[in-house]
Amino acid sequence: MERHEIAIIGTGPAGLEAAITAKVRNKSVLLLGGKNLSTKIEKAHMIKNYLGLPEISGETMQNSFRTHLEKMEIEITEDRVNTVYAMGDYFAIQGHSGMYEASAVILACGMSAARHFPGELENLGRGVSYCATCDASLYKGKSAVVIGYSKKEEAEAEFLTEIADKVYYLPMYQEEAAVNDKIEVRAGEKPLAIEKKDQKVQLITESGFMEADGIFILRDNVAPSQLVPGLTIAQNQVTVDRGMKTNIPGLFACGDITGAPYQYIKAAGEGNVAALSAVKYLADIK
Ligand SMILES: Cc1cc2nc3c(=O)[nH]c(=O)nc-3n(C[C@H](O)[C@H](O)[C@H](O)COP(=O)(O)OP(=O)(O)OC[C@H]3O[C@@H](n4cnc5c(N)ncnc54)[C@H](O)[C@@H]3O)c2cc1C
């Protein structure tokens, strides 16, 4: 497997700036995230406080970030990272679509507003999963409930119908779910908690409960504590020093994931610092 020098997880301003700085410093960069960059850029109506870009819409900013990446010949590997494992002298990164390796990793995943359901963490790997692509094979001929926090999760639910016998889909967003007719959509059903019941799992909802062999919770952000085992977190934010170093050697974090203020320029600035610290780390371990 190819080992990249620096892997960057997240394609918001923090991750993009980290990627650009690492590339300027001639490092091999793996940029993992989404080709739409960040919904927090896309959805901004008018931005007035980004240096050099007075009164810019989110859409225009998104296009100009994309142009910058193209000019630097930086490609985005479209994937969602599930877990980062510190292996000593390198990191193994498990994405929904594959495994990756890198000598240093920069977390730029944005703020996690994710609140776990009671019973979710206790049953993770025991009927609860965060990744349909990774775990679908466990549900051959079985039933699954999918809780999708954005429209793109509909594709994951549809993928599950190729394997599972019965798939229920709970859209946690405003738009109408457009999925194939093998899926039973339960719009408006509000999940409250998860309980283990014999070999099955029960999703307790506001209107009752749903029983299935598996429950897939597909959120945009994985909580940092779930993303990297052993990472020091305080109030759901990654603890870093001024060099954006975390408690794990070779692992850096930048942007909203490190805490307030939640601002584009702060995220981009921290991305720059994180990349320079990663470059120094690589030089030091050589
Ligand atoms: C509507 C709106 C308007 C705003 N207006 C302003 C403004 O005018 N001025 C200002 O300074 N700030 C503004 N902000 C705040 C600003 O958007 C954020 O501070 C900034 O986007 C943070 O950048 P980031 O790179 O840290 O995270 P994000 O922009 O959140 O990017 C993180 C990226 O990582 C991806 N990701 C997350 N988890 C994973 C994973 N496990 N694997 C792969 N990828 C992952 C996400 O999908 C996302 O693309 C606004 C925010 C919103 C929502």
The ligand as a MOL file (V3000), in Angstrom:
LIG
                    3D

  0  0  0     0  0            999 V3000
M  V30 BEGIN CTAB
M  V30 COUNTS 53 58 0 0 0
M  V30 BEGIN ATOM
M  V30 1 C -24.1120 29.1790 7.1640 0
M  V30 2 C -22.7450 29.4950 7.7110 0
M  V30 3 C -22.1780 30.7380 7.5070 0
M  V30 4 C -20.9240 31.0480 8.0110 0
M  V30 5 N -20.4170 32.2700 7.8000 0
M  V30 6 C -19.1800 32.5720 8.2390 0
M  V30 7 C -18.6100 33.8410 7.9700 0
M  V30 8 O -19.2250 34.7250 7.3650 0
M  V30 9 N -17.3370 34.0720 8.3910 0
M  V30 10 C -16.5930 33.1190 9.0360 0
M  V30 11 O -15.4320 33.3800 9.3460 0
M  V30 12 N -17.1220 31.9080 9.3090 0
M  V30 13 C -18.3880 31.5950 8.9380 0
M  V30 14 N -18.9130 30.3570 9.2120 0
M  V30 15 C -18.1130 29.3920 9.9870 0
M  V30 16 C -17.1890 28.5850 9.0460 0
M  V30 17 O -18.0000 27.9710 8.0900 0
M  V30 18 C -16.3930 27.5000 9.7800 0
M  V30 19 O -15.7070 28.0620 10.8700 0
M  V30 20 C -15.3840 26.8420 8.8270 0
M  V30 21 O -16.0330 26.2690 7.7160 0
M  V30 22 C -14.5760 25.7800 9.5560 0
M  V30 23 O -13.7080 25.1740 8.6460 0
M  V30 24 P -13.1590 23.7040 8.8970 0
M  V30 25 O -12.2940 23.3910 7.7260 0
M  V30 26 O -12.5810 23.5960 10.2550 0
M  V30 27 O -14.4440 22.7660 8.9110 0
M  V30 28 P -15.5840 22.5380 7.8590 0
M  V30 29 O -15.7670 23.6980 6.9490 0
M  V30 30 O -16.7580 22.0720 8.6570 0
M  V30 31 O -15.0170 21.3490 6.9620 0
M  V30 32 C -14.8280 20.0700 7.4690 0
M  V30 33 C -14.9210 19.0810 6.3320 0
M  V30 34 O -14.5080 17.7930 6.7840 0
M  V30 35 C -15.3990 16.8090 6.2820 0
M  V30 36 N -15.3710 15.6670 7.1750 0
M  V30 37 C -15.8570 15.5750 8.4250 0
M  V30 38 N -15.6270 14.3610 8.9450 0
M  V30 39 C -14.9590 13.6800 7.9880 0
M  V30 40 C -14.4620 12.3530 7.9160 0
M  V30 41 N -14.6000 11.5120 8.9460 0
M  V30 42 N -13.8320 11.9460 6.7790 0
M  V30 43 C -13.6980 12.8090 5.7250 0
M  V30 44 N -14.1640 14.0890 5.7400 0
M  V30 45 C -14.7900 14.5050 6.8500 0
M  V30 46 C -16.7540 17.5270 6.2910 0
M  V30 47 O -17.6690 16.8600 5.4400 0
M  V30 48 C -16.3510 18.8980 5.7800 0
M  V30 49 O -16.3200 18.9160 4.3890 0
M  V30 50 C -20.1940 30.0530 8.7300 0
M  V30 51 C -20.7630 28.8050 8.9540 0
M  V30 52 C -22.0230 28.5180 8.4570 0
M  V30 53 C -22.6150 27.1460 8.7010 0
M  V30 END ATOM
M  V30 BEGIN BOND
M  V30 1 1 1 2
M  V30 2 1 2 3
M  V30 3 2 2 52
M  V30 4 2 3 4
M  V30 5 1 4 5
M  V30 6 1 4 50
M  V30 7 2 5 6
M  V30 8 1 6 7
M  V30 9 1 6 13
M  V30 10 2 7 8
M  V30 11 1 7 9
M  V30 12 1 9 10
M  V30 13 2 10 11
M  V30 14 1 10 12
M  V30 15 2 12 13
M  V30 16 1 13 14
M  V30 17 1 14 15
M  V30 18 1 14 50
M  V30 19 1 15 16
M  V30 20 1 16 17
M  V30 21 1 16 18
M  V30 22 1 18 19
M  V30 23 1 18 20
M  V30 24 1 20 21
M  V30 25 1 20 22
M  V30 26 1 22 23
M  V30 27 1 23 24
M  V30 28 2 24 25
M  V30 29 1 24 26
M  V30 30 1 24 27
M  V30 31 1 27 28
M  V30 32 2 28 29
M  V30 33 1 28 30
M  V30 34 1 28 31
M  V30 35 1 31 32
M  V30 36 1 32 33
M  V30 37 1 33 34
M  V30 38 1 33 48
M  V30 39 1 34 35
M  V30 40 1 35 36
M  V30 41 1 35 46
M  V30 42 1 36 37
M  V30 43 1 36 45
M  V30 44 2 37 38
M  V30 45 1 38 39
M  V30 46 1 39 40
M  V30 47 2 39 45
M  V30 48 1 40 41
M  V30 49 2 40 42
M  V30 50 1 42 43
M  V30 51 2 43 44
M  V30 52 1 44 45
M  V30 53 1 46 47
M  V30 54 1 46 48
M  V30 55 1 48 49
M  V30 56 2 50 51
M  V30 57 1 51 52
M  V30 58 1 52 53
M  V30 END BOND
M  V30 END CTAB
M  END
